[in-house]
Each structure stands twice: as C-alpha cells, then as structure tokens.
C-alpha cells in the first residue's frame, strides 16, 4: 500500500512539473511574439521618421546636395566619366555602397573597380556610387564621414575628377584605429588627380557632411546592413548569388543581365 501511494505521488508531481513547464513555454512564446511585434512597429515608426527627416531636409534646403546626386544619395557617373552626364538608359543600374574607411570596400575596389569602369564606359551599365559613413566610430577624427564629404565636394565642384579621386582614396586607404589623413591631406590627394586647387580648398569646410548623414540613413532604409554592398536594379546582390570577390564574377553576371535587357 505504501508503494502505491508513493507511485501516485510521483505521478502527480511529474504531471504538475509538466504542466508548469508547458505554462512557462506558453508564457515565453507570448513574450516573444510581443517583442517581435514591438520591434516591427518600432522599425516602421523609425523608418518613417527617417524618411520624413530626409524629405524635409531636401525640400527645405537644410543641407547642401552635390550637383548630379540622386534622391537616393547616389553619385551617377556616365559613359564619359563625368558625374551626371552621358547616363545610359535601359541598362542595369548598379549601385555600389562603400565606406572609405572600410578595408573590405577597398578590397572590392581592387577586384571589380576596373571591370565596372569598362562596363560603364561601354554603356553596358549605369553606375552609381553611394558614399556612406558607418565607421566613424573606428576613427578619432571621423575619417569616414570626412572622406565621403570630400568625394561629394569633388563630385560637385569638379565632376570629371570624381572617379579618379574615389579610386585614389581607396589606393591610399588608412587602416582603422590609426592616425588618418587630415582634411589638408585629402585636399592634396584631390589636387594630385587634377581637381582645381580652389575646389580642393573647400573640402575642409564640410559642406556636404549633412548630405552624407542623410544618404547613409537612406541607404539603411533601402536595406543596407553593412559595406560594401552592391545593388542591381534595386535588389541587393548577395555573395551566394554572385561571388563578386572572385575576379570576373560580377562582370560576367552584369554582362549576362545586360544582354537580356
């Protein structure tokens, strides 16, 4: 009789333990659903707020915008190599999002830079560069945003030298966490690729740093999660889809895509 009572007690205890565990699981699931939905709602609100902020800035003239820049924060370079001129129509639109302090962006530039230039010159693609600033935290002098402002300054004041200047910044890319080029050194690099002195001298004024901030926010809204990022016709291209760090892979993909246009 004692054994039966003990067995019943054990069974009851086990049932209570299971019931408690199941209730805890249900409570955790409810909590998780609440967190997920709250995150979604907050994300929507924040995205809407950022979009409204960017639109109000553009409409109110609250920030300087480089001549030729797109509403999405891009700097389009045409077949002639000049910002905003000789832009082909009816071809794949390629956007390259890069932070000038990002070492992986520098590596991507070395791998695909010449291919993109050749495809652009041939009118096979429409090429847009999106300078963003997400690595200022790795620079005591906010080099990422200063470099992005510098290329925007050149795009605005000497558009035929934008590409050469962008390339030379990557060629002279500093490492994260060490002393980074001053505005005077950024200006000297600009003069070195043919930018007029009077344009280079305005780099230090930071005229387009507000635009860099808004362009970076806009890129985030459009799905940017890091750099470098390549977008083709509005879609982010993943490494699984196109292994663009392999020489020639991006070019082959873009040529095949253009042939279908």
Buried (B, 14 or more C-beta within 10 A) or exposed (E): EEEEEEEEEEEEEEEEEEEEEEEEEEEEEEEEEEEEEEEEEEEEEEEEEBEEBBEEBBEEEEBBBBEBBBEBBBBBBBBEBBBBBEBBEEBBBBBBBBBBBBBEBBBBBEBBBEBBBEBBBEBBBBBBBBBBBBBBEBBEEBBBBBBBBBBBBBBBBBBBBBBBBBBBBBEBBBEBEEEBBEBEEBBBBBBEBEBEEEBBBBBBEBBBBBBBBBBBBBBBBBEBEEBBBBBBEEEBBEEEEBEBBEEEBBBEBBBEBBEEE
